[in-house]
Amino acid sequence: MPVATTSSEGYFTYEPSSPTSSSSSCPSSPSSSYRRPKTSPPLDVCVQINADIRANPTLNSPYFDLGGHIMNREYCMQNIIYPDETHETATLLDVGVRDLLPAPVPPPVPPPKSRTFEIKETPQKHGLGMFAAQNIPAGGLVAVEHPTVILPYVLGVEPDCEAELYAELLGRLSASTAERFLSLANCKPGSSLKGIMNTNAVAIALDVPDVPHAELSTHRAVFLNMSRCNHSCSPNAAWHYDSPSFSLSLEALRPIEAGEEITVAYITTTCSAAERSARLEAMYNFTCSCTICSLPPLALAQSDAARAELAVFWRHSNRIPSFEAWCRDPRMGDTVLIDAHKRALDLIEHEGLQVLDYGKHLDAIAMGYGALRNVYLFRAWMWRAREARPLGRLDAARVMQKWIREPETFPVWGWRRFSRGPRSS
Ligand SMILES: C[S@@+](CC[C@H](N)C(=O)[O-])C[C@H]1O[C@@H](n2cnc3c(N)ncnc32)[C@H](O)[C@@H]1O
């Protein structure tokens, strides 16, 4: 069993303990576990990390307290063994999280039947990237993959310990997998394994125990293929993590042509180009040269304005009424809600931001026409909403198909009773 060395300085120590010290429900290799520190980090470290974590909406942890958090951690390293043994995952997890991993790990979502992507050099010298090997329709599955390495979002150890833990984690992978891992990009050359982890990590949510000072559900996962996706501020694909099958899927947000680069968004795409640039520089050490960021100044300012408008779309309850309020209120125009969603769709399509609630706007427009009992437009927009569903979601597609055939079975059919609009049924 690999044994980690003990750090004598700093606010954390970790020591190997018996591999049988905690039971695992997950099929796995022997584990090594590390107890947590006896002391808290310096106050300034706590204050900074607490502020960052509390302010990060993705982490959903507004009361995060680093001191309490790390005192309650007991990390363990363990490999996940898959039924078909075609993949390996080395994990560094809090034992409470490890015990909640799916057992047995099911196979991932079935991968596409034919080769959908290839990894090759990008013409813009962004290193390697993922490219479509065939035409992929909107909602199509590009790839599906188990993670190779998983670790907590916040690893409460001092830098020396961290480097040792990463090295040990890598040592748990086979030589060929470790070699592929080491060939991944590193945006902070010189920072070795930590740099590779941070450059390539995808945030995934794992189940965490419901206890005080629980581990954050957000974890960092590195993938050998998916982590090759480069960033775009108008991405044509998005990652989806499926917790039960322990796999990450990559789905097309709009049609992708054979040979086109497959891109995802590393950061929030609705902030201004200047903000995006600052974040990408700080986190990934590159200047974005995507089609949007390369626009001339006037067009870039218009893009910023469009994105700012989209960012607050759902927050403007005074400007955009709720569906129920619109259905009840005869003083509101028949198309006020529909027009607002159509405007958002136009902005999304212009900006290439299908990553933002594209399907939700289509659903809302179809719902609006359903409430107005406009059979023709209801069918047309429900068709578009159905087409925008990821291809694998067969249940949703079937239900929508039924509504298209029999509009009066749509749950909110005719809810806006005082409509003066066209009524075709
Ligand atoms: C997760 S890796 C992506 C794959 C990487 N290109 C490779 O060769 O493995 C992230 C790194 O790719 C590069 N990169 C990604 N998107 C980029 C973009 N839009 N413009 C320039 N470089 C980019 C940056 O060096 C970044 O640190």
The ligand as an ORCA input file, in Angstrom:
! r2SCAN-3c Opt
* xyz 0 1
  C      -8.106     22.100    -20.314
  S      -6.835     22.598    -21.374
  C      -7.532     22.375    -22.958
  C      -6.744     21.456    -23.819
  C      -5.387     21.958    -24.197
  N      -5.435     22.877    -25.321
  C      -4.433     20.831    -24.493
  O      -3.538     20.989    -25.346
  O      -4.539     19.780    -23.838
  C      -6.826     24.331    -21.087
  C      -5.709     25.041    -21.765
  O      -5.900     25.078    -23.188
  C      -5.598     26.359    -23.725
  N      -6.833     26.998    -24.202
  C      -8.093     26.568    -24.004
  N      -8.979     27.366    -24.609
  C      -8.283     28.353    -25.195
  C      -8.657     29.498    -25.954
  N      -9.930     29.808    -26.232
  N      -7.675     30.315    -26.384
  C      -6.370     30.045    -26.111
  N      -5.960     28.963    -25.397
  C      -6.911     28.128    -24.939
  C      -5.001     27.166    -22.595
  O      -3.615     26.981    -22.626
  C      -5.602     26.497    -21.356
  O      -4.806     26.678    -20.220
*
